[in-house]
Amino acid sequence: MQLFRSEEHAAAHGACPSPELVPVRQAFELGKVWYANRLDEEYQPWTLAEAGAHFTAVGLTGAFWSS
């Protein structure tokens, strides 16, 4: 993960040819859902379908999030 001040800053950095830019607030919302059960005794990793549902729930859609 790389943090940038703006889309322009990310473009100027040029670290990735087509980065998936996500606002910090959206990443935070995903993190709350993604890690909510990590300390449960019966923890199981998310299935692909569950992961996809979490991405969609926080507004992360498109080819990058469905591959």
N, C-alpha and C positions, 0 to 999 in steps of 0.2 A: 504494500500500500504506500502510495506517495500522496502527500498533501500539497495542494496548490491554493494560491489566493483566489484564482479566477480561471476561467476557461482559457483566457489569453495567456496567463502564466503557464498553464499546462502545455499549451501549443508551443510556446517559446522554449520550454524545457526539452521537448522532443524526445523524451525517454521511450515512448511507445508510439508506434505508428498510428494506432487508432484506439486511444485509451477509453475505457468506460468511466466516465466522470460521474461521481455520486456525491451529492452534498453531504457534509458531515452529519447533519441531522438525520438524514435518511440512513446512513451507515449505522448511526447510533440506534435507530429504531430496529434495524435488522439485528444488530448485536443483542438487544434485549430479548428478542424472540429466539435467536439462534442459540444463545448460551443459557437460556432459562432453565433447562433441565440437566445441565452438565454435572451437577453435584448429586443428582438423584441416585440412590442405590441401584435402581434398575435401569440406569441410563442405557439407551440404545441410540446409535447414530441415526440421523434423519435419513429416510429413504429418499430417492430422487424425486418422487412425487411430493413428499413433505417439504423438501428443500425448495422445490419449485413453488409450492403454495406460499411459503414464507417470503420468497422473493416477490411474488405477485402482491402479497398483502401489504408490503411496504412500498409498492410502486416500481419495483425493479423488473422491467419487462424487456422483451426484445431478444434477438438471437444470442447475445452474450450470456444472458441469464437462463436461457433454456437449453444450452448445450451441455 
